[in-house]
Amino acid sequence: MKTPYLCLLAFCLPLLVVSQSMQLVTGLSPALSESSGLAFIGDKLFTHGDSGNDAVLFEIDTLTGNPSRTIAITGATNIDWEDIQVSGDYLYIGDIGNNDGTRTNLRFYRVLLTDILEPENDAAAAEAIPYFYNDQTDFPSQPFATQFDAEAFIAVGQEIYIFTKNWDNEETNVYYIGSLVGPQEALRIGSFDSQGLVTGAWYDSNENRAHLVGYTLLLQSFTIAIDIDADFSNGIFNPSRTSASAPNNYSTQIEAITSTGEGKYFVTAEQSVFFEPSGMYRFSDVVVGVNNAKELVGRIFPNPAIGMVHLDFQNFHRAEIFHSSGRLIYHVNQPQVNLSQWESGVYIVKVFDKNQVLVTNSRIAVH
């Protein structure tokens, strides 16, 4: 999903949990720079582009970030592909992006896994599952303000769950449809406060858990874990949310997540509005329950800043300040920084506690 240049500055930001650090696997080639969904099929990793791209899947060379194979998906059109999932004998592709809220042709495609795994195949046929939201009665254009945009879903047996990307309140609505070919009505079963824009999902069948990723309007990444049995049966969700930090000099605009199993996760990020490059990252142990996480509350103020800025965090130890290009320009071990001689612009502030744990990765504006 291509994000417009929004007002990305805020004032006092509470932090819910310790940040999860992600390690760089590889940068992504231009052909994969808009990776919007991820799935391991066998021992191979696949992705796709979003709106404006061809209806193809790419197998990724995880050493170089280049496509090692391209598979055309026949019988399908990429209006705005946003996620892919594996369930049973099929790969499901979500053509569910809906930035303006006006689409009346939302759909999923399903493709046989055997067609994708056959190394000689350069094409695979898709079957369509059109759907509509049961509580959407009109379709006015609401660019980046609709509650009927979505970039994430999971497939669980014969069921598909859609997670919306609510631009207006940074919450998420959850819808259910069946996975059979033919028109479907998406039934809303509940919602939760994601505190950001959900952009990707993956289903862990071993733990029966949904893993979501996304970012806030400040482009701060996060992960969310939701237990299927405990939450989906009654529509009352209890998400565990964890902040996440991208590798230095790479985009925080996370778009997709998958796993090889055993607590090893891969995500992709597309180029951010600050021109940070796209990349593939990995990390472990995504599930950090809010109730068990170390609680850190803090703020950076004033923001925008003129002169002195205060880094008001528990157990503050040090901070690193980067230019928006990703270049480290300042290191400080005290919670006050005099910015009066700095050029106007946007800077990135990383704060570490006394255990050398990254507790925030925020942006400030200097006037």
Buried (B, 14 or more C-beta within 10 A) or exposed (E): BBBEEEEBBBEEBEBBBBBBBBEBBBBBBEBBBBBBBBBBBEEBBBBBBBBEBEBBBBBBBBEEBBBEBEBBBEEBBBBBBBBBBBBEEBBBBBBBBBBBBBBEEBBBBBBBBEBBEEEEEEEBEBBBBBBBBEEBEEBEEBEBBBBBBBBBBBBBEEBBBBBBBBBEEBBBBBBBBBBEEEEBEBEBBBBBEBBBBBBBBBBBEEBEBBBBBBBBBBBBBBBBBBBBEEBBEEEEBEBBBBBBBBBBBBBBBBBBBBBEEEEEBBBBBBBBBBEBBBBBBBBEEBBBEBEEBEEBEBBBBBBEBEEEBBBBBEEBBBBBBBBBEBEEEBEBEEBEBEBEEBEEEBBBBBBBBEEEBBBBBBBBBBE
